[in-house]
Amino acid sequence: MHIPVTVIGAGLGGLALARVLHLHGIPVTVHEAETSPSARAQGGLLDIHDYNGQLAIEAAGLTDAFHSIVLEGHQAMRVLDRDGTVLFDQADDGTGGRPEVERGALRRILLDSLPPGTVRWGRKVTGTRPLGGGRHELAFADGTTLTTGLLVGADGAWSRVRPLLTSATPEYAGTSVVETYLFEADTRHPAAAKAVGGGSMIAHGQGGREIFAHRESGATLHAYIGLTEPQDWFAALDFTDAATATARIAREFDGWAPELRSLITDTDTAPLLRPFHTLPPGHRWERVPGVTLLGDAAHLAPPNGEGANLALLDGAELGRALAARPDDVEAALTAYEEAMFRRSAEAAEIHAMGPAGGAPHALAGDLTGHQAP
Ligand SMILES: Cc1cc2nc3c(=O)[nH]c(=O)nc-3n(C[C@H](O)[C@H](O)[C@H](O)COP(=O)(O)OP(=O)(O)OC[C@H]3O[C@@H](n4cnc5c(N)ncnc54)[C@H](O)[C@@H]3O)c2cc1C
């Protein structure tokens, strides 16, 4: 009988792990801070790569379900100059290795594949304590505690489990994005809709200014307005005053083509600031009995199109490692961590050597891992 696994976080990584453990008959419970599956809009499209994310989906036995949620045509990709000139335009011919899905739909198929009760909602971990011998005590915001012999931190960028393994904390990566949404764009914002096309669009400017946008279902344009500025610069903007903040951000894009600027000025939602943080690239730790990390908790990086894919693969690989060595959990964790450290360091290295030479202005344009020519 395998030792029960306690997972913190029902993001894509934690759920992929739970699913693979379930397939191998290993008992698992996932504790999630959010109060329900619909507590927070999951937002955004993810392209799931054939060399990592899709391998995890396969290990989870969910390939058919995955194909049923792929958004056909959304792998199209365009690169525009700031004046609107099309520099690169690639149609989606259905043969690409990075199909696009909605993050919420992907999370849903993982959740639906687990026995009821596997995920405990409204279970926010507030503290952790080593008890020795590989055992750990978890404290929850609801006042309860729990002791576990095998703990996995799948709790994202600001992991509460991470301090058990390492003192590393995320630092500001130098770039933030402001998110906007334009609804029913084909009829209400046709020029912007045409500029974005059927999939994703990147427009690079000078001085760390860039716009990345993609078409979501229902002709929604979801844009990430990238600005390379220190956090103080953003702190001086009042994001509670949506109109003023929008106008201030738009000013930074004076001189850009109107159809690109309208992705800022015509937003149907209040602009949402998202600073990017990162752990040191190649970050690792010494083995600590009874606990490990996966996904952003282990190797948070500025968005480079790999984060969700790596989290999925970490989860699947950890599940497989535990299933392969039911009598030697420490050997399983060591094997998993060595492969995970290698994988995440390689991903960080590849993106640091991207076409922009790792310059900060590559960040927002790199959100889905598509590279400008
Ligand atoms: C703007 C933006 C765009 C991105 N675009 C892409 C993309 O196109 N492609 C891609 O591959 N990646 C993308 N990423 C990266 C990707 O979102 C992450 O790498 C991925 O979500 C990591 O998954 P995870 O399961 O490790 O963590 P998360 O998805 O962060 O899940 C962690 C879960 O843990 C829960 N949790 C947190 N703290 C606690 C606690 N104390 N107690 C209990 N539960 C807790 C959270 O509520 C959450 O459900 C993007 C990121 C950003 C910010």
PDBQT file of the ligand as one rigid body, heavy atoms in Angstrom, charges set to zero:
ROOT
HETATM    1  C1  LIG A 401      -0.102  36.634 -17.648  1.00  0.00    +0.000 C 
HETATM    2  C2  LIG A 401       0.390  35.218 -17.724  1.00  0.00    +0.000 A 
HETATM    3  C3  LIG A 401       0.290  34.497 -18.904  1.00  0.00    +0.000 A 
HETATM    4  C4  LIG A 401       0.771  33.182 -18.992  1.00  0.00    +0.000 A 
HETATM    5  N1  LIG A 401       0.672  32.523 -20.186  1.00  0.00    +0.000 NA
HETATM    6  C5  LIG A 401       1.148  31.260 -20.285  1.00  0.00    +0.000 A 
HETATM    7  C6  LIG A 401       1.041  30.538 -21.514  1.00  0.00    +0.000 A 
HETATM    8  O1  LIG A 401       0.544  31.043 -22.508  1.00  0.00    +0.000 OA
HETATM    9  N2  LIG A 401       1.524  29.263 -21.550  1.00  0.00    +0.000 N 
HETATM   10  C7  LIG A 401       2.092  28.654 -20.458  1.00  0.00    +0.000 A 
HETATM   11  O2  LIG A 401       2.511  27.493 -20.557  1.00  0.00    +0.000 OA
HETATM   12  N3  LIG A 401       2.190  29.312 -19.281  1.00  0.00    +0.000 NA
HETATM   13  C8  LIG A 401       1.729  30.590 -19.165  1.00  0.00    +0.000 A 
HETATM   14  N4  LIG A 401       1.833  31.261 -17.984  1.00  0.00    +0.000 N 
HETATM   15  C9  LIG A 401       2.457  30.574 -16.830  1.00  0.00    +0.000 C 
HETATM   16  C10 LIG A 401       1.455  29.637 -16.162  1.00  0.00    +0.000 C 
HETATM   17  O3  LIG A 401       0.280  30.348 -15.843  1.00  0.00    +0.000 OA
HETATM   18  C11 LIG A 401       2.037  29.022 -14.879  1.00  0.00    +0.000 C 
HETATM   19  O4  LIG A 401       3.364  28.611 -15.104  1.00  0.00    +0.000 OA
HETATM   20  C12 LIG A 401       1.189  27.824 -14.436  1.00  0.00    +0.000 C 
HETATM   21  O5  LIG A 401      -0.118  28.242 -14.132  1.00  0.00    +0.000 OA
HETATM   22  C13 LIG A 401       1.810  27.135 -13.230  1.00  0.00    +0.000 C 
HETATM   23  O6  LIG A 401       0.948  26.104 -12.799  1.00  0.00    +0.000 OA
HETATM   24  P1  LIG A 401       0.998  25.587 -11.316  1.00  0.00    +0.000 P 
HETATM   25  O7  LIG A 401       0.013  24.452 -11.233  1.00  0.00    +0.000 OA
HETATM   26  O8  LIG A 401       2.404  25.352 -10.910  1.00  0.00    +0.000 OA
HETATM   27  O9  LIG A 401       0.527  26.812 -10.418  1.00  0.00    +0.000 OA
HETATM   28  P2  LIG A 401      -0.815  27.669 -10.446  1.00  0.00    +0.000 P 
HETATM   29  O10 LIG A 401      -1.502  27.613 -11.746  1.00  0.00    +0.000 OA
HETATM   30  O11 LIG A 401      -0.428  29.006  -9.906  1.00  0.00    +0.000 OA
HETATM   31  O12 LIG A 401      -1.745  26.925  -9.381  1.00  0.00    +0.000 OA
HETATM   32  C14 LIG A 401      -1.476  27.006  -8.009  1.00  0.00    +0.000 C 
HETATM   33  C15 LIG A 401      -2.749  26.674  -7.237  1.00  0.00    +0.000 C 
HETATM   34  O13 LIG A 401      -2.415  26.660  -5.845  1.00  0.00    +0.000 OA
HETATM   35  C16 LIG A 401      -3.398  27.378  -5.123  1.00  0.00    +0.000 C 
HETATM   36  N5  LIG A 401      -2.762  27.906  -3.920  1.00  0.00    +0.000 N 
HETATM   37  C17 LIG A 401      -1.875  28.929  -3.835  1.00  0.00    +0.000 A 
HETATM   38  N6  LIG A 401      -1.506  29.124  -2.555  1.00  0.00    +0.000 NA
HETATM   39  C18 LIG A 401      -2.185  28.203  -1.816  1.00  0.00    +0.000 A 
HETATM   40  C19 LIG A 401      -2.224  27.921  -0.422  1.00  0.00    +0.000 A 
HETATM   41  N7  LIG A 401      -1.493  28.632   0.464  1.00  0.00    +0.000 N 
HETATM   42  N8  LIG A 401      -3.012  26.920   0.011  1.00  0.00    +0.000 NA
HETATM   43  C20 LIG A 401      -3.746  26.158  -0.892  1.00  0.00    +0.000 A 
HETATM   44  N9  LIG A 401      -3.757  26.412  -2.215  1.00  0.00    +0.000 NA
HETATM   45  C21 LIG A 401      -2.970  27.427  -2.687  1.00  0.00    +0.000 A 
HETATM   46  C22 LIG A 401      -3.840  28.469  -6.088  1.00  0.00    +0.000 C 
HETATM   47  O14 LIG A 401      -5.121  28.976  -5.740  1.00  0.00    +0.000 OA
HETATM   48  C23 LIG A 401      -3.836  27.732  -7.419  1.00  0.00    +0.000 C 
HETATM   49  O15 LIG A 401      -5.068  27.100  -7.688  1.00  0.00    +0.000 OA
HETATM   50  C24 LIG A 401       1.353  32.576 -17.873  1.00  0.00    +0.000 A 
HETATM   51  C25 LIG A 401       1.424  33.278 -16.665  1.00  0.00    +0.000 A 
HETATM   52  C26 LIG A 401       0.967  34.596 -16.594  1.00  0.00    +0.000 A 
HETATM   53  C27 LIG A 401       1.087  35.364 -15.284  1.00  0.00    +0.000 C 
ENDROOT
TORSDOF 0
